């Protein structure tokens, strides 16, 4: 096998393997023909794309960001503005500009609008914040999440405040979620193999050495932050068209905890970990949700108390951090097959 072919296989193997695995899950879900399974798969795939977007920044930079779900909120509301019935907007969202208040835009315009707005906000916010490191940067991103939640919860003329926005067209299904998840995986693979991605991981491992090697740390961090925000904003757009209803609190602490748990449980240092963690946490949530609903054992109905999903997820996350700090996959990626053959020949 020539070196060029090996490089080509190495480049496409990881995204192809992960996307094929997700497509298999969707195919199995189609065979089940259950509405609840379809809803669960769709939500999992949208969240997976968002978690991959979070990984692009956190996994490659080593900076724990608590504010990425704020970009999901931005994307979701931008989609609502572009897709709601103009009559409803003229009554409830009178502060919108006329090009949004008086029109409905077809897909994928709302998705691109939400993703671009999220990326623009990330560029403005990230320009000063990406100069920070460690706990200071993490606190700044958490402050960003709080600001976004406060603004969207109180800007009555534009977001309807604490009232729910209803009537968003719902047409996103598991195939749309699969397409978004696969695009996110491909973008993450391309980014981490790029020169910017390599410099960013170098700054994660040793910032001083990276700066000494002429790596523009702030610039590569900002680039990753904007790309992450773009994908997460697109995920927020799809999430809005999946739920059909929005409130600002949907994109606050609860979703932040779940998505970070998915990344940490799978393995914060690898793309494979982001995918595996999302699937694992979804299974845990569904099992605990079923147990909360109750099961019949020997004629008696047993049920976990309300809130067991969050408690169980917290316990699993704590156990992972204690016994396998690098996550389920240990920060590794799925190896390309030719590496195994080459390794075997070397031993012989």
Residue, then its C-alpha position, 0 to 999 in steps of 0.5 A: x500500500x503506497x504512502x499516499x493511499x495510506x494518508x487518504x485512508x487515514x484521513x477518511x477512516x475516522x469520519x466514515x466509521x463514526x458516520x456509518x455507525x450513526x447511520x446504522x443506529x438510525x437504520x435500526x430505529x427505522x426497523x423498530x417503527x416506534x415514535x418514541x424511538x424516532x424522537x429519541x434518535x433525533x434528539x440524540x443526533x442533534x445533541x451529538x452534533x452540538x457536543x462535537x461542536x463543543x469538542x472542537x473548542x474544549x477538546x482541542x484547546x483544553x479550556x473548559x467552556x461553560x458558555x457554548x450552549x449560549x450559542x445554541x440559544x442564539x441559533x434557536x431564537x434566530x430560527x424562530x424569528x425567521x420561521x414563525x407566522x408573521x401575524x404572530x410575530x407582529x403581535x408578540x415580537x413587535x421589536x423585530x426588524x421588518x425583514x424578520x417580522x413580516x416574512x417567513x424564510x424557507x429552510x436552510x436560510x434560518x439555519x444559516x442565519x442562526x449559525x452565522x449570528x452565533x459565530x458573529x457573537x462568538x467572534x466579538x465575545x471571543x476576541x478579548x476572552x481568548x487571551x485568558x487561560x484556565x479558570x479565568x477563561x472558564x468563568x468568563x464563558x460561564x458569565x457569557x451563558x448567564x448574560x445570554x440567558x438574562x437577555x433572552x429571558x427579559x427582552x420581551x419585544x424580541x424574544x417574548x421574555x419568559x413566555x414560550x414561543x410556539x408555532x415553530x414549524x417542526x420538520x426535523x427528523x432523525x435523517x436531518x439529525x443524522x446529516x447534521x451530526x455527520x457534517x459536524x464530525x467531518x468538520x471536526x476531523x478536518x479541523x483537528x488535522x489542519x495546521x490551526x488544529x495542530x497548533x491549538x492542541x500544541x498550546x493545550x499540551x504546553x502553551x509556553x512551548x507553543x508560543x516559543x514555536x511561534x504559534x499564535x495561541x489567541x488566534x487559533x483559540x478564537x478560530x476554534x471558538x468561532x467554528x464551534x459556535x457556528x456548528x452549535x448555532x446550527x444545532x440550536x436551529x435544528x433543535x428549535x425545529x425539532x421541539x416547535x416551542x422555545x423558552x430561554x431556560x431550555x438553553x441554560x444549566x440543564x442542557x449545559x450539564x448534559x452536553x458537558x457530561x456527554x463529552x466528559x464521559x466519552x472522553x474530552x480529548x477525542x472526537x470518538x469520545x464525543x460520539x461514544x459519550x453522547x450515545x452512552x449518556x442518551x442510553x443512561x437517560x432513557x433507562x432512568x426515564x423508563x425507571x422513573x415511569x415505573x416497572x412491574x416486578x412480581x406484581x408490584x410497581x416500582x419507580x424511581x423518584x422524580x429527578x433520578x435522571x440528573x442524579x444518576x447522570x451525576x453519579x456516572x460522571x463522578x465514577x468516570x472521573x474517579x476510575x477513568x479520568x480520560x473517559x470511556x475511550x481514554x482519549x483515543x480515536x478509532x485506528x485506521x485498519x492499515x495500521x493494524x496490518x503494518x503493525x503485524x508485519x513489523x512484529x513478524 
